[in-house]
């Protein structure tokens, strides 16, 4: 990609070739990406380097994870088992990642063709036998061939039928925290609408400021009327809002899609070009409410505090930061699902809800990993030492979805649109006066907004 960028990318590509496998002399061997990436104009190098470098490192992570699965699979099922359980899924993940690399380069130069030829990996070494990745349709090719239907692409890209569960057959699992003496029991609502205005983009100004398509999936926005990857504190403070109480905060979450039909972004970044197929569903209702602490009073959030809740890469990263909640109207007080989408009975709507971190370190509006400056309260509602309780943002969205396993949340292709990857983002842009009203309302036990 030119200059220092080439050195970084070639090093990352070389690192993502193979990983020692389980069994005597066995390793997973993948094609080298080195030398296949075209030059990018100098003014675009920084952005492209960040995105491509990240995805090249992900290629190595994918090999390492496949190696762990290979070790666990020793002695199970022979060649077919390894192909279907290790090499096949690895090929799908690499296809998606290579497609993102091509997309990143294609924003500023000719999109490289044929990178999917680097997706398939094999086993090498004395214990490898003749195992190789099966020839299966990739997410990218399925998306391209789906045409106006969308369902074929969804089948290849996820979710799968076992990602859904009949909510009427799930045992109640909701537990409530009891308020202690001195709890702040009030609430403050920000009525901000359901994004009927259609403010959408695939940026993420918190995680990837200044980057176009930094999220690789589409977000719904309510609140602040102009939010994208180039937004700043100053630009947010200068914008209007969809919230009726003047709250200029940015509230955004990945869109939910109807997988039975393709929408107008079938070939767009963030949409079908990156595996997010189907028609964007507009929420039927949206509720944004700030609540108190069960153990005491809350203090004001600083203006421009940034909070991310949930993990868009929970399939890869594990569930440590996952915070997805799915249910159906009429069941919310009994059942909350984290890793499954609900199949709701007739007349009931799908519910997505989010309960954000409610403890703040008292000093920072963000942190390097966008998490360390805030924390969750413990099971009794207490903040960690050194943290202060702030109004807890809770968001609730309801949707009318097609019958059956026909909807999914936007996400990264290698995460297979799993329910557990749901997440939500927030930038507090309330004025000091409005935040003071919210805190007073919450601490005095009133319901306002």
N, C-alpha and C positions, 0 to 999 in steps of 0.2 A: 504493500500500500504506500510505499515511498518512504525513504529516510528511516528515522527511528521506528516508525510504525511497522515497517517490514520486519525489523529485528524482533519486535515483541510478538508479532503474529506468527512468524516462523518458529520461534521458540515454543509458543503455545501449541502450534500444530504438531511439532515434533514430539511434544510431551503427550499428545493425545493419540498415540499410535497403538500401544499395547499395554497390557498389565499382566503380571504373573498370575496365573490361574491356580485352581486347586488340582490336585492330582499330580503325579510325577511328571515333570517336564511339560506341563500344559499352560498355555497362555492365551488370552483373548487378543487377537491381532486385528487391527482396523487400518484401512487405507490412510495414508498421510495426506493432509490437506495442503501441505507446503507447496508453494509454487503455482497454486491454482487460482489465487485471488488476484484480481486486476488492481491496477493503480487507481487511486482516488484523488481528485483535485485537492491541492494543498489546503484550501480553506475549509475542507470538510474532514480533514484527517482526524482531528481530535474527537469529534463525535463518532465517526466510523470506528476509530481505534477502540474507543470505550465499549461500543456495542459488540464489535466483532471479537475483541479480546475476551470479553465476558463469555460469549458463546463458545469460543474455542476452549476456554477453561472448563466450560460445562461438558464438552465432549469427553474430557478426561474423567470428570466426575461420573459420567454415565458409564464409562468403561469400568471404573473402580466398583461401582454398584453392581454391574453385571458380573464382575469377578466374584463378589461376595455371594451372589445368587448361585453362581457356578459351584462355589465351594460347598454351599448347602445342598446342592443337587447331586453330589457325588453318589453314584450307585442307584440313582432313581431313573427308571424309564428309558435309558439308552439315548440314542441319537435324536429320536423324535422329541423326547422330553426337553433336551437341551435346546433344540431349535425353537420349540414353541414357548419355552419358559425363560430362556436367557437370550439367545442370539436374535430371535424375532423381535421381542420388545426393544432390545438395544437398537436394532435397525430402525424401528419406528421413531425412537427418540432422536437418533442421529439425523434422520430425514428432516424432522421438524427443526432441529437446531441448524442444520445446514441451510434450510430454507430461510430461516431468520437472518443468517449471515448474508445470503444473497440479497434479501430485502434491504438490509442495512447498507450494503454497498450500492445497490440499485437506486438509492435516493440521490446519489451524487455522481454516479457513473453508470455505465452500461451494466445491467444486472447480469452477473455471471450465470451461465447455463451449464447444466450437467453436474452440479455439485452433488445431486442425489446418488451419483455413481460411487461416492465415497461413503455411503451409509452402511453397506453390508460389511459385517465382520466375520471372522472365522476363528476357529481354535487352531493353535499352532503348537508344535512341540511333539515329543514322543508319545504323549498320552492323548493326543487330540483326535485321532481317527480321521474321519472324513466329514466332520460336522461343520455346517455352515449355515448362514442365515437363510431361511426360506424366502422364496420369491413371493412377497405379499404386496398388496396395494398399500402405498404410504398415505399418510394423512394429506400431504400436499397434492398428490395426484388424484386422490379421491375427491378432494375439494374442487379441483379443476374440472372433474368429470361429472359433478353432481348436477350442473346446469341449474335450472330453476327449481328443482325439487328440494335439494338440501339434505334429504334423509340419507342418501348414499354416503355423502361426506361425513355426516354425523356418525353413521355406523362405524366408519373407519377411524374416526378421530375421537370417539367417546362422546358421552358416557355410554356405559353398557347397561343392559337390563338389570343386572344385579346391583347397580348403583341406586336403585329405587326400592322403596318398601311401602307396603300398605300400612298407613298410619293407624288404622283401626286394629292392627294386630301387634302393635308395639306396646309393651308394658309401660305404665306411667314411670317417668324418671325425673320429674321436676322437683327440686328441693329449694325452699325459700330461706333466705337469711332473716333471722329475727332482729328487729330493731332493739337497740339497747337504750338505756336512759340517756337523754341528750341527743338522740339521733336527729338528723336533719331530714324531715319527712316531706318537704314540699317538692314541687316540680315546676319547671319552666319550659314551656313549649315554644318551638320556632316553626310555625306553619309555613312551609316552603314549597309546597306543590309536588308534582310527580314528574317534572321535566317534560311536560307537554310541549314546551318550546323546542325540544330536540337538541339541547346542548350536549353534543357528543364529541369525543376525540379519544385517541388511544395514547395520549401523553400521561405522564405522572410527574407532576411538578415536585412532589416530595422526594421520590426515589431517584428520579432522573431529570433534574432541572435543566432546561435548555435543550432537551433532546426531543425531537419529533418522533412519535410512535415509541416512546420510552416504555410504555406498558405492554405493548404487543397485544392488547385487547381493548375493547371499547368501554368507556365509562359513561354512566349517567351522571349528570351534575344537577344539583339544586342549590339554592342560595345564591352565591355570587354569580353574576351574569356573564363573566368573562374569565374563564379559568383554562389554562393550557400549560404546556411545558415551559413557556416563557414568562409565566406570571411571577410577580414579585410582591412583597408586602405592600409596596407603594401602589402597584396597579390594582391589587385587591381592594385597598382602602379607597380607591377612586371609582370603583364600579358600583352599579346598582345591585339589587337583589330581588330574587323571587319570594323571599320571606316577607310576610306581611307585617312583622314587627321591626323591620329595618336591619335584621341580622345579616351582615355581609359575609358571613363565614362561607367557606367552600366545603360542601358535602358531596362526596362522589364515591361510586361503587361500580363494579363491573355489571354490565347489562345482563339481563336474562333473555334467552332467545327461544322462540318457537322453532323446533327443528324440522317441522313438517313442510316448511316452505322457505325458499331463499329470499333474503332481503336485497335491497339495492346495493349493499356493500359487499357483494359476493367476491369481487376482485380487489377490494381495498385493503390497505394496511390496517391492521387491527381487526379486520373482518375476515372474509373468506380467504384472503391471501395468506392469512396466518392461522387458518384452521378454525376460526370462529364463524361457523355457518348458521344459517337460519335468519328469521326475522326478529328484530328487537321488539321485546314486549314492553309496553308502557305500564308501570305499576298502576293498579286500580286505586290504591291509597298509599300515602306516605305519612309517617309520624316521626318527628324529631323532637325528643324530649330530654331535658337535663334533669337528673335526679340527684338526691342527696346521699349521705353516708349513714349506714346503720349504727355507726359508733360515735358520731359527733358532728360538729359543724364543718362546712366546706369553706374554702377560700377561693378567691377569684383566679381563674385561669389568666395567664398573661396573653396579651393580644399576639396573634400569629403563632401560637402554640400549634405544633403539628403532631398528629397522632395517626398511626396506622394500626388497625386491629385485624387479626387474622393473618394467614400466610398464603399468598397466591401460589407458592411452591411447596405446599405441605406434603404432596406425594413424594417429592425428592428430599425435602428437608426434615421430614418427620412432623409430628404433631405438637412439638413444644410451643409453637406460637400460633397454632390453629385456634380459631375462635368462631367457627361457623355455627349458625343456629337455623334450622329449618323446621317448619311445622305446618299445620293447617288451621284455618279459622275454626274455632270450637274445640281445639285440642291443645292450644298453646300453654295452658296452665297445667297440663298433664304430661305432654310429650314434647321434647325438643330433640331433634336429630342433629348430629354433627357430621357424620360421614355418609349419609344417605339422603337422597331427595325423597320427599313424601309423595305418595299417591293418595290424594284426598278423596273423600266420598262426595257424591253428588251434592252440589250447592255449597261446598266448602272451597275456599281459596288457598293457594299456596302462600305461606308466610316466610319471609326472610327477616331475621332480626339480628341486631348487633348491640352488644354491651361493651363499650370502650373501656380502656384502662382509666381508672379514676384516681390514681395517685401520681403526683408530680414531684420532681426532685427539688422544686423551689427556686431553680436557677436558670434552666435551659429551656428554650423553645423547640429544640431538636437535638439529635445526637447522631453520631457517625453511622450507626446501624438503624437509626430512626425508631429505636425502641427503648434504649437505656434511660432516657430522661423521664419516662413514665412507667408505671407498673400497675398490676392488678392488686386489689385488696385480697387478703387471705379469706378463708372460708367463713370467718367470723366478721369480716368487713374491715379489718385493720390494715392500714398501709404499712409497708416496710419502714424500718428505721430510716430517718432522714427524709422521708417523703410526706407530702401534705395531701389531704383529701381535697379534690376539686369536684365541681359538678360533673356527674357521670353522664356522658352522651349515650343515649340509647336511640336506636333507629329501628323502625318497623315498616316493612314494605309488603303489600299483598298483591297477588297476581291471579288472573284468570289464565289458565294454561290449557292446551289441548289434552284430551284424554290419553292416558298411557304414558309410556316412558319417552316423552316427546319434547322435553325442555331441558335446558342446561345453562349454567352460568358461563360467561366468557372467561378465558384464561389462557395460559401458555399451552402450546400444543403437547409438550411432553408431560403435562399434568392430567391429560385425558378428560378434562372438564369434570373432575370429581367434585362432589358436593363439599368436601372438606376444604377445598381451596378457596372458598368464598371469603371475601375480605372487604374492608371499608376504610375510607380515608377522610380526614378532617383537618381543615386549617381554621382555627378560631380567628375570625376577623370582626367579632363584636367590638363595638366601641367600649371604652372603660365604663361609661355610664350604663350601657345596656347590660354588661356583665355584672355590674354592681346590683342592678335590679334583679337579675337572675339569682345571684347569691343570697340577697335579702329574702327573696321569695322562698327559696329552698330552705334556708335556715329558720324561717319563721313558720314553716309548715303549711304554706299556702300553695294553691295551684294557679299559676299565672301563664300569660302568653297567649 
